[in-house]
Amino acid sequence: MGRKKKPSFEDLIKLNRKAIIEDEKLMGKIEEKIEKRMNDTLNR
């Protein structure tokens, strides 16, 4: 079988879940930065 196996629905879900988790980590970091900047601005 030379044809590449199409990724199953489960595989796609796993890949997407991994991507979503990465995105959430990034969002968390960004939110922390924004919060810190807001606090710095308020404390000035």
C-alpha positions in Angstrom: 0.0 0.0 0.0 1.8 3.1 -1.2 -1.1 5.3 -0.3 -0.6 7.3 2.9 -3.1 6.5 5.6 -5.5 9.3 6.2 -5.3 10.4 9.8 -8.2 9.1 11.8 -10.7 11.4 13.5 -9.1 10.4 16.8 -5.6 11.4 15.6 -6.9 14.8 14.4 -8.6 15.4 17.8 -5.3 14.5 19.6 -3.3 16.9 17.4 -5.9 19.7 17.9 -6.0 19.1 21.6 -2.2 19.4 21.8 -2.3 22.6 19.8 -5.1 24.0 22.0 -3.1 23.3 25.1 -0.1 25.1 23.7 -2.3 28.1 22.8 -3.8 28.1 26.3 -0.2 28.2 27.8 0.6 31.1 25.5 -2.6 32.9 26.4 -1.8 32.5 30.1 1.7 34.0 29.6 0.2 36.9 27.7 -2.4 37.5 30.4 0.3 37.5 33.1 2.3 40.1 31.1 -0.8 42.3 30.6 -1.7 42.1 34.3 1.9 42.9 35.3 1.9 45.9 32.9 -1.4 47.1 34.3 -0.1 46.9 37.8 3.1 48.7 36.9 1.0 51.5 35.3 -1.2 51.8 38.4 1.7 51.8 40.7 3.5 54.7 38.9 
